[in-house]
């Protein structure tokens, strides 16, 4: 069912690319109504236009807050063209049809980036625009609605193809996009007010996101997948390699979370299946990578490397010795890019501008969504208490805090063995904490030599002495764990009996 367009209403904040659109409207003898800055822009482009105040015979009032909120506008959009009572109402009030609505909204989201002035933010909440868009989208059987300058080319093709008319399929598709636009816009406003009033868990929570890309598939080939972002600015930049997969993204986000928790310009993280298999925070970048790799070089094969620093030529040559899926860094030297691009499928990601924010984390299950704040605490000595008779050396304390920080990013039950700011054994995701201890120890014995600086971190308390004892027998000299077990005293006594340093964390850090 095609509908001829005779009258169009244009009211846009984004005024780019109007000329080609106006040309096609003029060619099809379509009357244009507009207001404010859009009216002035159309006149400057030397196209005919009727100002809204002239069309409605009602002036703009309240400093422009009320322009298009008028019965003549909305009756012209909302009336059902084939319903006799609607036609009668229009005739009685001397109203006319509006067949095309072209509107984009006040830039509320961009305003939030530019200012914290609440009054300015409020004034950038569009009322008339979304109201017209909703009216037009509801009445898509008779009215065409355009909500973005990106849709102008589609409209121009449609009008050319149908000689000034639009098809029902076109109108319905644009209606769907219009409702998504108004929902997104309102969700940004809603979340702004939640944040301003410190309402973390409102009775009704609205989520919004921009589609970044539809992925080839999800965790498995039979699953559909896409990635959305709540930010209009992407802070991850892919500079080489084939398309990222769902699993790639999952690993990338886990890798970046760990990397950004390390000291500035320090640290290499190797991730496999969302778990770290090697981490080092040594100052020398090349040594840092080699140390992280030595923790578990077998698991690192086909993994992801994240560097909290800029990658140079020497590192690039080292990376090319191993099959990797993704390399993330705070930039790459030109010589490094040239070397790494030799592997056409290797994804290179610039994470320089990626930052961790204190925002909510979501996990969905069917129709339910779990929500929690992120675990981004920066650890200091004050977060821990020495409970053993033997006190840690400054070096041990530094290694213990490093190990405990990495431990919170390992799937529970988690055990991390470390020495010299480097992991040397990681046990993850076991139902039994004792099994995680055994895995971490086995990894250490397989790939690393024991030394006198060995420390261990556990993401939860040891409910029994057995796991702690296993660590001590493997050469661990210091242990860090949360407190809270009814057997904490037994663990402390065992630490004192074995002359082991024991620190209790004041907070627990599971990753399920």
N, C-alpha and C positions, 0 to 999 in steps of 0.2 A: 504494500500500500504506500504509494508515493504521495508526498505533500508538497505543494508549491509554497515557496517562501516569498512573501510579499513585504513583510516588515521584520526588521532585525533590531534588537536592543543590544548595544555594546557598552560595557562598563568594565574596564580592565586596569589593574595596577601595573601589570607587565605589558608595556605598550610596544614591545618590539614586534617586528614582522607584520605590522598592520597593513602596509601598502598593498601587498598581493591580495590580501583578503578583501580590502575595500574595492579593489579593481574588479574582482569577480562579482561582488555585490552590485556594483554599478552596472556591470555588463548585463546582469539579470534584472535590472530596474527594481532593486530591493530598497525600500525606504529604510533609513538608518535613524535610530533614536539613541541619544547618548547624553552624558552629563559630566560635569566637573572637568578634570584633567583630560579624560578621554575625548570629550567633546572638543576641547581646544586642540588636542593632537590631531583629530580627524580634520578639523578646519584648516590646520596648518599644512596638512597633506593635500589640501585643496579638493576635498570631497564634500558633497552635500550631507548635512546632518541636522536633525531637529533636536533641540535641547529638551531634556526631560521636563523641565519646568514649563516649557511652552506646550509640550505634548499633553501634560496633565492639567495645565492651567493652574498650577499650584507651585509656589516658589520653594526652593531649597530652604530648610530652616534648621535651627539648632547647630549652626556652624557646619552644615553639610551632613550631620548625622541622619537627617531625614531627607532623602532625595527620591529614591525609587519605591519607598514604602507607601504606595498609593493604590487605591482600588482600580484605577484605570490600567495601571501596569499589570497587576496580578490577575485581574479579570481577563485581560488580553492574553495572558499566558495560560491561565488555568481552565478557561472554558472549553467544554467539549463541543467541537465544531458541529457534530451531528445531533446534538440534543436540543430540542425545540425550546425548552425553558431557558437554557443558557443563551441561545440566540436572541430570545426575547429580552432577557436581562441586558445584554449588550446593546440592543437596539434602543431600549428605554433610557439607558444612561449615556447613549452616544459614545460607546466604547468601541474599540477596534481590536482585531487579532494581532498578537505578536507571535510570529512563527519561528523566530530564531533568537536565542539568548546566548550571547558571548560574554562570559564573565570570568575573571579570576580575582582572587581575594586580596585584601590588604595583607602585606607580608608579615604576618604575626610571628612566624618562626624565625625569620631573619631579624626581626626587631629584638627578639630575645637574645640574639647573639651580639647585638650592638649596644644594648643598654639594659640597666637594671632599674631604670626609672619606671615605677609602677604606672604613673599617669600616662606616660608615653606608650607603654605596653597596652594599657586599656584602650587607648584611642586607636590602636592598630588591630582591634577586634572588629572584623567586618560583620555587619548585620544584614544590610540590604543585599549584598552579593550572594551569600549562601541562601538567603530567602528566595531570591529569584531563581537560583540554580535548582533548588529543591522543587519549586513550583514547575519549572520547565521539565525536570527529570520525571516528576510524577505524571505529567501530561505528555509523555514521549510519543503517544500515538498521534499527536497533532503538532508537537513542538520539538525542534532540534536544539540541543544544548551543547555548548562548547566551553570547557573549563580550563583550557591551557593553550598557550601559543603553539605547543607541540602538535595540536590537533588541527591547526589551520590548513595544512597541506591535505589532510584527509577530507576536510570540508570542501576545499577547492576542487578536488578530484570528483567528489560526490556531486557537486553542483554542475560541473562540466558534463559529467556522465549522464545526469538526469535533467539537464536543461533547466536548472534553477529549482529543482525539487530534491527531496531526500527520501530514501527508502526507509521502511519500517525497521529493517534489520540494522541500518546505520543509526537510526534514532535510539533504538533500544540499547545498542552497544554503548553509545555515548551517554545514555542515561545511567547505565551501570557505573561507568567511570565517574559521572557527576556525583552520584551518591557516595562513592568511595572518597571523592575529594572533600565533600562536606563532612563526612565522618572523620576523616584524617584531621581536617582543620579543627574540628571541635575537640578531638582527642588531645591535640597539642595544647589547646586552651585549658582543658580539664586538668591535664598533668601539670601545667604551670601553676594553677591555683592549688592543687594538691601539694606541690613543692613549697609554694609560698606560705601555706598554712600548716606546713609540716604534717600533712596527713599522709602517712605512709601506706596505710591499708584502708582506702575508702570503701564504702559499702558497694559501690559499683566502680570497677576498674576498667579503663579504656586503654587499649594498646594501639600503637600506630607504628608503621614501618614503611620504608621505601624499598621496592624490589631492586636488589642489586643485580641478580641474575638468576635464571632458572638453571639448576645444575643438571648434569647428565642423568644422575640418579642419586638415591640416598645412600644409606649404609650398605645396601645391597642393590643389585641391578633392577629388581622388580619394584623398588620403592621410588616414588616421586619425591623431588627435593628442590628447594630454592633457598636463597639467602636474602633476608631483608635487613635493613638497618633503620634504627630509630633516629639516626642522624642524617641530615641532608648532605653532609660533607663526609666523604670517605677518608678515613685516616690510615688506610692500608693501600699501598700502590703496588700492583703487580707489574714488573718491568720486563719479565721474560717467562717463557714456558707455556705449556698447554693449560687448558682450563682447570681451575681448582675444583676438586670434588667435595662432597659433603664431609667425608672423612678427613680430607686435607684441612678444611676450615676448622673442624673440631680440634685437630692437632695443633693448628696454628694458634688458635685462641688459648689453648693450654700452654703452649710454648711461650707466648708473649706475656701471659700472666706471671709466669715464673721469671722470665727475663727482666720484666719491669720491677720486680721485687728486689732485684740485686742492685748493688751500688752502681752509681752512674758510670757509664763507659767501661763496665766490667761484666764479665760473665758469659758463658756459653751453655746453652741448654739443648740437649738432644732428646727428642720425644718420639715414642713409638706407641701407637694405639692409645693416645691421650695420657700416657704415663711417662714421666721422665726416666730415661735409662742411663743418663749421665749428665751431671751438672758441675761446672767449675767456675769459681769467681776469682781465679788468679789474675793478677794485673797484666801480665804479658798475654796478649791476645792469642798468639799462636800456641803458647803453652796451655792456655785455658782450654782451647779446643781439643788439643791432644789429650789433656788430662780428663776432660769430660768423656771423650771417646774411649779411653782406656777403662772406664768403669764397666762398660759392657759393649765391646765392639761388635759382637754378634747381633745383638738386638738393634744396634744403631743402623744396620743395613736396611735400606729402604725407609729410613726415618726422616725426621725433620730437624734441622739445626736452626736455632735462634741465637743470634749474637747481639748482645747489648752494646754494640759498638760498630764502627764502620769497617767493612771487609776490604782488605788490601790484596795485592797480587799473591803474596806468600800464602795467605790463608786460602785463596781461591785454588791454588795448586794442590793444597792438602785436601780440600773438599772433593776435588775431582778424582781422588784416589778411591773414593767410596761412592756406592750408589745411594743417592739421596733423592727424596721426592721434592722437598722444599727447602730453601735457605732464606731465612729472614734476617735482616740486619738494619742497623741505623745508617743505611746508605752503603753504596759500593763504589770503590775507585773504578775509573774507566778501564784500567788494565784488568781489574778483577772481573768486571762485567764481560769483557772480551773473552777471557779464559772460560768463564762459567757458561757463556752462551754457546760454547762448543757442544754442550749437551742440550739439544733442542727441546726436550721435554722437561728439563729441570726448571721448576718454578722459582723465580727470584722475587722476593717481597721486600719492599722498603717499608719498615715499620717505624721510621723516625718520628712521625707525628702521632703514633698510637699511644694513648695514655689511658690508664685505668681510672675510672671514676667511681665514686661512692654511690652507685645506683643499684637498682634491684635486679635480681637474677631470676629467670623464669624457666621452669621445666614443666612440660605439658604431658598429661596422660589422658588419652581419650578426650572427654569434655571437661576435665579438671586441670587446673594449673597450680603448681606449687610456686610460691614466691618467697624469696628471702633476700636479705642484704648480702652484699659480697663480703668475703673474708679477706680484707686487704690491710689488716693491721700491720704496721711496721714495728718489728720487735726491737726492744732495747733491753738492757740489763735489768731494768726495773720490772720487766714482765716475768722474771724468773726468780726462784728462791733456792739457794744452796741448802740441802737438807742432810748432806753427808758430813762426816767429820773431816774428810779430805776436801780441801777447797780447790777449785779449778785454777789452773794457770791462766793468764790472759789469753794465751794461744788456744787453750782448750775451750775457754768460754766463747771465743770467737767462732771456733769450729762447731761447738754445740748449737749456737744460735743459727749458724748457717744450715746445719743439718735439720734443725727443727723447722726452719722456714721451708726447706725443700720438702720435708715430710708432709706438710699440709697440702701439697699439690699431688701427692701420691695416693692412689685409691686405697681406702682402708680395707683391711688392717694394713698399716704401713710401717715399715722399718727402714731407716736410712743409716748407713754406715758412712762415715766421712773422715777425711784427714787432709790437712793443709788446704782448706776451703774447696775441697773436691769430694764428690761422692765416690765411694769405692765399692759399694754394694747396696742394692735396693731390693726390698721385698715388698710386693704390692698385691692388694686385692684378695687376700686370703681370709677365709672365715675364721681361721685360727691365727692368733698373733704369734704363737710359737712357730707355725709354719712360715710366716713372713720372716721371722728371725732366721730360720734355717735357709730360706732362699737367699736372703741378703748375704749371709755368711758364705754360702756356696758360690755366689757370684764373686765375692771378694777373693775367695781362695782360687777361683778359676782364672781371674784376670789381673789380680793385684797381689803384691807381697804384703804381708802383715808388717806393721810398724808400731812404734811406741806411742804414736799420736792418735790412735784410733778412737773415735767417739761414735756414739749411736743415739738416734732420736726415734721416739715412738709417738705416733699420733694420738695414742690413748694410754691410760695407765696399764701397768702389768697387773692382772688380777691374781697371778700366782708368780712364784719365784722362778719357775722353770725357764720362761723366756729370757728373763734378766740373766739367769745363770748361764744360759747358752751363749749370750753375748759376751759375758765376762770370760768364759772359757775360750772364746775365739780371739781374745786379745783386746777387747774393748776396755778402755781405761776410764771412760766417763759416759754417763747416760743422761739424757734429758727426756722427760715425759710429763704429761699432766698429772695432777694429783686427783684424788677422789675415790680411790678404792678403799674398801674396808680393811684391806691388807696393806695399806701404805706403810705402816710401821714395820711389817715383815720385810718389805722391799728395802726400806731404809736400813734395817738391821743387817740385811744381807750385803748391802753396799758397804757398810762399815766393816763387816767381817772380811770382805775381800779387798778392802782399801780402795774401793771404786768411788769416783766422784759421781754424785747424784744431784740433779737439779729438777725441781718441780716447776712446771709452767702453771701460771695462774688461770690460763684459759685452754680449752680443748679445741683441736682443729681437725675435725674429720673431713674427708672428702669421699662421699658415697657414690 
